[in-house]
Amino acid sequence: MHPFTFHSLRRRWGPAAGGRARALLPAVVLPLALLPAASGTAAPPSCRARIAAVIDGILARNLDTRSGPPINAFQTLNPSALAQAEALDQALAAGQPRGPLHCLPMAVKDNVASFDLPMTVGSLALLGNQPTRDAHLLARLRAAGAILVGKTAMDEFAFGIRGLSGAAGRVGNAVNPWYSAGGSSSGSGAAVGADFVPLAVGSDNCGSLRLPAVYNGAVSLRPTQDRFDSEGVFPIGFVNGTPGLIARDMPTLAEGLAVIASDWRRPAAERPAPLAGRRIGVLRRAGSASLEPTDPDARRLLAQGVALLRASGAEVLETVELKEFDPRLGPAFVRGSAPRIDAVLATYPGPRRQWADVCRSGRIPPEWTAASCLELFRADPAAQARARGVIAANRRRLEVLLAEQRLDALLLLPDRRGGARSEASELITCFVSSNAGVPAVVLPIGVDRRGMPVGLELLAAAGADEDLVAMAGALETQRGPLPLKPAGAGRDALRRLGIPAHNSLVSTLGWRAWQSRRGEALGDLEPARFRRLTETLLRSWSGIGQQERAPAQER
């Protein structure tokens, strides 16, 4: 099934779309481009027209500051996206649709190589760093017909969960931009949550896919370690790092996963398995770390998730503890990254030919020093071996627990506080999956008293990726739609802003934000300060202001 059908296009992208209702769509087996027009109705729009509308919506809302800080999900928009869409239209006219994702608009985190956009990894030091070919998983997505509309902002060097970078500034939450978008795949989560695109590429060391997904009302899978090919992904934290996808719903996620993983077992992913007969345990502790919710809404929504599982026929064990588990990995997971980074940078024409050049550039995160930058990623075979040993031991302990208690999966909150706040959380639980190398899927289960989405995480034994996606799909169906509306949806904001101006604005904004963060103890960037920086910059650009835009036109 291709989820981006004409039915879903009207619901998600059409004028009457309004707020987002999160629910599975009815199965329609033909791709959007192949659906015949109903009698008396207009034919589906061309791929070029659809991608133009997507880009127009991003240009209108990405830097909008009328109700708060900008979402700022996109760092660069793709000037060649419309030409690529035209090529798909020509292929379709010749009776050769590209594949199951024909004309699906997607975003890609800026640590993933693409031949047509720079890869800065969120850093001022790597502005203009241009790969010569796509990363492996991006090439597979394009071959299936997806269109790259832009690169998303991220935590600099994928190191953090605050959504801050020298290249773009701050990413705001898609539902309420005063709050955190999570990280480090901040822009990818916000781009999907804001309804800019239905699918985005990200990466995860510890929560970098899962946290931005649930904070912004989206879904994601951190796969079994080494399940997906990481070729072309900037190699920081390769011990426990993995690429992956963020999507607006489970069918879209499953379709994307089936494209990037050639061995994906499609039947299990496309037909969500009944939850009847499943045994799921609520994980309350992992080693010395408590996983209990700390907020009343978080407790309520965890209980709501348990109730939905039981209503679907699952057996739920209310209290499960993983007593022998090491939650600490520390900086060991990035040790040894420098030689791999050097090998990548040596293939690019930019001035930074090795990691030491980046560290000595004077353009690193404000909270870093050149010495700490060099130390962080230095070669350390012993530390790498210890990290791999911790992961292997944790995996054995977790899988023994699952087998002994005959559990199909474990249930927990990605953030013990529940939904996003303005500050980064110290209560995230990503380490359970990451420190064991096992798969974990996340989806929003409800909204808290502030209207912010709160997510649940299901994790299972290594290799159970498809099974987790199937269970999460069934839970999503049982849950039904959520009352979420992205910030700024249904209105236009910036006028006369094209792709080159947008890209230049974000780059300048990142530079000014980086300058304002220098001297801060943690290099922080408060939402109000970033809003002021954005407004000041917009006022300085001739012809661009927070006014009603002219009617959207195909560019």
N, C-alpha and C positions, 0 to 999 in steps of 0.2 A: 504494500500500500504506500502511495505517496501522499503524505498528509497535506501538502500545500496545494489543495484542489481548488477549483473554482468556488465551491461552497465555502471553503475556509478562507479564500481570498476575500470574498464579500464580507464575511464575518470579521476578519482581522484587519483588512486594509481599506475596506470600503467606507463611504461617508457615514454609514450608520453604525460603524463599529463601536464607537464610544469606549466605555471601560472594558477591561479585560475580564472575561469569564473563563476561568481555568477549567476545562473539561475535555475529555476525549471526544474527538469528532467521529461521526459515523464513517464506517469504512467505505471509501470510494476508490476503485481500483485504477482509474485512469489518471495520469498526471494532468495537471491544470491545462497544459498546452494542448493536450489531445482531446479534451472534452468538447463535444459539439455544442454549438449554441442552441438553446431551446428555441422552439418555434416562436417567432415574434419578439425575440430578445436580441440584444446586441451580442456580437461575438466577443469572447474574452479578449482583453487588451493584449497588445503585443508585449513581448518580454522587454523591449526598450521602454515602452510606456510604463510598465510596472516598476522597473528599476529606477526610472526617472522620478516616479512618485515616491519611492522609498528614499532616494537621495534628497528630494525636496523636503520631505518630512524631517530628515535629520538636520538639514540646513536651517529649517525653521525653529527647531526646538533644542538642539544640542547645547547652544550657548545662551539660551533664554534665562534671564535673571529676574523676571518680573515677580515671581513668587518665592524667590530664594536663590541660593547658589545654582550655577548651571549644572546640568547632569554631566556634560563634558565626557560622554562615553567614548567619542571618537577622537582620535589623535590626528589621523589623516584619512580623507576620503579619496576614493580611487578615481582619477580622471579618466581612466580607460574602461570603467564599468559599463558605460552606455555602448561603447564600441563592442565590448564582449557580449552584451545583450543583443545587439544587432546581429552578431554572428550566430547566436542561438536562434533568432528569428529566421535567418536564412537557412539554417540547418533544418528547422521544423518545416519550412516551406518546401524543402527538398525531400521531405518524408523521413528525415533522420534526426529525431529528437535526441538530445545528448545523453539522457539517462534518467534515473529515478528522481534526481533533484533538479530537473530542468527548470532553470530560471529562479531557483530559490535564492533569495538574497541572504548573504552571510557576512559576518564580521570575523576578524581574526586578531587575536592578541599580538601585541607588537614584539613578542619574542619568538615569533614563528616566521620563517623566511618566506617571502613572496617575490617573484621576479619583477613585479610592477609597482611595488611600494617599498620605501626604506624600512629597515628593521633597526630601531634604536634601543630596544629593550627598556624603553622609558628614560633613557639617559641623554643629557645634553652632550656628553662626550662622544656619542655615536650618532649625532644628527647627520643625515645624509648617507648613512651606512647602507649600501644597496646590494642585496644578494643578487645572484645571477640566475637562480632557479628557485622553484617552490619547495617548501618542506614536503616530505613524503605524504603526510595526511592531507595537506592542502591540495596537492596535485590530484589525489584521489577524489576529493570533493569537487574540484573543478571538472575533472573528467566525467563526473556524474551529473554535471549541468549546473552546479551552484555558481553564483556570481559573487565575487569579493567586492563589496561596496566600500570597505574601509578597514583600517587597522585601529584597534581599540587601545585606549590608555590603560596603564597598568602600574602597579607598584614597581619602582625602579629596580631593575635586575631581578624582578619577581621575588623581592625580599621584603615582605611585610604584608599587612592586611589593612592598610589605611587608605589605599588608592591614591598615593602621592608619588609624583615623579617630576624630575626636572624637565622632561620633554613636554608635559601637558598640564602640570599643576595638580588639581584635585578632581577626582570623580565623585559625583553626587549620587545618592540613592535614587533609583528610577521612580519609586513611589513617593518619597519625600526627600528631596536633595539636601535638606539640612542634616540628614542622617548618613551614616557610613554606607558605602556600596560594597564593603568587604574587599578582600584582596587575596592574591595579587592579580587575579583576572578581573579586576574591578570594572573596566570598561566593557568587557564581554558580558558580564552579568547585567550591567546597567543597560547595555544596548538591547538585550533580549527583554529585560523587564520593562523598558520604555516603549516596547512594541516598534522599535526601529527595524529589527530583523528577527526572524523566528529561530535562527541558529547562529551560534558563535563558537569559535575555537578558543580554547584556553589551555592552561596547564596547572598542575597541582603537585606541590611538595607536601604541604600540610594545610589543607582547606582551601587552596587557591582556586579551585573550581567550585567546591561545595558551598563555601560561605557566600561568595558573590551571587551564586544561583539563588539560594533560599532568601537572602537579604532582599533580593529584587523580585521575588515571586516567580522564579524559574526553576528548572530541574536540571540535574546533572548526574553524571557517573564518573567517579574516580575508578579507573579499571584496575584489575589485577596488575601488580607491578610488572612492567615490561610487556604487557599485552599489546600495546600500540607502539608502532614504530616512531621513535623520537628523532629520526634524521631530519635536520633542518630546524630543530627547536634549539634555541640558545642554551648551551649545556651547563647550566648552573644547578647544582643539587641533583646530579644524575643518579645518586644512590637510591633516592626515593621519589624522584621526579617522574612525571608522566604527562603527556598531552591528553586532551580530552575535549568534550563538547558541553556547551550549555544550551538548553533549548527551552522553548516556551511550554512544551507539554511532552508527555512520554512518547506518543507516536512519532513526533518530530525527532526526538532524541534517538529512538530506536532506528529510524530510517538513516539518520546520519551515522550512527555507530556501525550499521551494516555496510556502509560505504567505506569507512576508514579501516575497518578490520575485515580482511578478506575471509577470515575463518568464523565470522559472526554467525551464530546459529539463528537464522531469521525466523523460523516458525515460533520459537519460544519468545522472541522479542516482539513479534507483530501480533500475536494473539495472547494478550495478558492472561496468565493462568489463573484459575479460580484460587482464592485464598483458602478455600475449605480444605481442612486437613493439614494446613501448614502449622508448624510449631515455631513461634517467635518469642524470644526472650528480651525483656527490657533490661538493658545493661546499666547497672547502677554504679559500678566501680571497675576500674582497670588498674591493677596494682595499687599504688598509693593515691591515685587520682579519683576523686569523686566525680560522677557524671550526673548527679542529681540537679534538677532545675532549681534556679535560685529566685525566679520571678513567679508571681501567682498566675499570670497569663501563660507562662511557659509550662507550668504544672498542669493547668487546665487543658492546654492544647496537646500535651503529651498524653493525658488521659483520654482526650477526644480521639487521638490516633489509635490508642489501644481499643477503644470502643468500636471504632470503624473496622478494625481488624477482626474483632470478635463477631461483629454483625455480619461479616463476610464469611464466617465459618472457621477462622483461624483460632488455634489454641495459643493463648498468650501467657507466658510465665512472667509475673509482675516483677520479680526480683532475681536478677542473675548477676553474679560477680565474677570477674576474671582476676582472681587473686594474684596469680603470678604473671606479671606483665610489667615491662619497663617503659614508662611513658616518656623517658628522657632520651633525646637524640642530640640536642644542642647543635653547635656548628659543625659537628662531624659530618652531617649529610651534605655539606657543600665543600668539604675538604677535597682537594685534588681537582677542583673545577678549572683552575687557571690553565693547566696545560691543554685541556680540551678547548677552552675559550681561545687560547693562542692559535690553535690549529684552525679554528673557524675564522678569526679576524684576519689571519694571513691570506685568506682567499678573497678578501674584499679590497677595493681600491682606496678606502679611506685612510686617514692619517694614523688611526689607532691600530697598530699591527699586532699588539699583544696586550694582555690584561694589565701589565705594568704601565703601558701608555695611558690606559683609562685611569688608573689610580693616580697618576701624576699629572693628569690633565687640568686639575683645578675645577673640574665640572662634575664631581661626584656628589652623592647625597650630602646635604649640609651636616648631618650627624656623623658622617664618616671622616676619617683622616686618611691621608695617603698610606700611612703605615698600617692602619686597621684594614684598609681595602686590600693591601697586599697580603696581609696575614690571613684574612678570611678565607681566601680560595687557594692558598698555597698547597703544593703537593704534600700529602701526608698519608702514605699507604697504610700506616698503622691505624690512623683514625678511620679511614675508609673501611678497613677490615673489621674494626670494632662495630661500626655502624651496620655493616652487612650482617654481622653476627647477632646484633640486637634484633634486627628485623627478622632474621630466620628463627630465632628463639621465640620471639613474640608470636610469629605465625604458627609455630607448632603448638604453643599454649592455647591460642585462640581456637585452632581447629580441633584440639583435644576436647575443649569445652563444648564446642558445637556437637561433636560426635557423642560425648558422654551423656549430654542432656537431649540428644536427638533433636537439635534445633536446626531449622532451615535458615534462620537469620537472627541477628541481634538488632534491637531498636534503641536509638538514643537521639538526643537533641544535638544538632551541629554546634549550637551556642547555648550554654546553660541559662543564659539570660532570656533566650527566645529571639525576638526580632532585633533589627539593627538599632543602634543608638548613634549619637553624634561622635562618640569616641570609640576607638578600637577595643574589642573585648579581650579580656585575659581569661575568659572562661570557655573558650572554644575546645572542642573535643576531637579535632581532626587527627590527633596523634594515634588514636586507636587503629584506624585503617592504615594510616601512613607508616606507622612504626611496625606494622605487621605485613605490609605489602599486599593486603587483601582488598577486594572491591567494595565500594560503598556508593549507594545511590541516594540522592536527596530530592525532596519535593516539598512544596509548601503544604501545610495541613490546615491552616486557618489564619485568622488575623487577630492581633491583640487589640487592646482597648484604644490604641493610637491609630489603628487601621493599618499597621505594618504586618507583612507576612511573617509567619513563624514556620520553620521547616522541621521535618523529621529526616533521620538518616537510617537506612537499613544497610547492614554490612553482613557479609557471609564469607565462606571459605574461598581461598584462591581458586580461580577458574569458574566461579559461579556468577559471572557478570550478567549473562543473558537471563538467568533465573531471577536475579535481583531486579533487572529492568522489567521483567514480566510481573513480578509481585508489586512493584511500585506502580506499574500501569493499572493493575487491578485496584490498588488502593486509591489512585487518582480518580478512577471511575466511581468508586464508592463515595469518595469525598464530594464530588460534584463541583460546580463553579465556585470561585472565590470572588468576593466583591472588591476587586483591585482596579484602580484607575491610575495609569502612569501620570506623573507630574507633567502639567502642560499639555495633556492630550486634548485634541479637539480645537486647538487654537493655533494661529500663526504668531510668530514673534519677530524674527529678524527679517529685514527687507533688503533686497539687492545683494544678497550674500551668495557668491558662487563657490565652487570647490577650491580654486586657488586661494581666494580670500579666507575661506574657512581654515584651510590648512596653515596658512601663514599666521592667522590670528591665534590658533591653538599653540603653535610653536612659540610665538611671542609671549603668550600668556604663561606658558610653562617657564620661560626664562625669567619673567618678572616675578612669578611666584617663587621660583628657586632663590632669587635674590632676596625676597622678603623673608624667606625661611632661614637664611644664614644667620648664625648667632643664636638660633633657638636651641634649647637643650636637646630636643629630640627632632629638630627640623620640622616642627608641626606646622599645620596650615589650617587655621580655624575656618569653618564655613563662611562666617560673616566677612572675614578678611578676603577670602577668595572671591566672594561675590563683589566686593568693592573693587578688587583688582580687575575683574572681568568687565564691570560697568565702566570703569575708567578707560580701559582699552577700547571698548566698543565706541565710546563717545569720541575717541581720538581718531577713529577711522571715518573718513568722509563718506557720507551716504549710507552709513549703517547705524541704525538706532533701534530702540525697543518700540517699534511702531507696528501698526497693522501692515502685513505684507500684501503686495500685489497678488492677484490670483496666480496659483501655481501653473507653470507652463512646462511642457516637456523640453528638457535641455538636450 
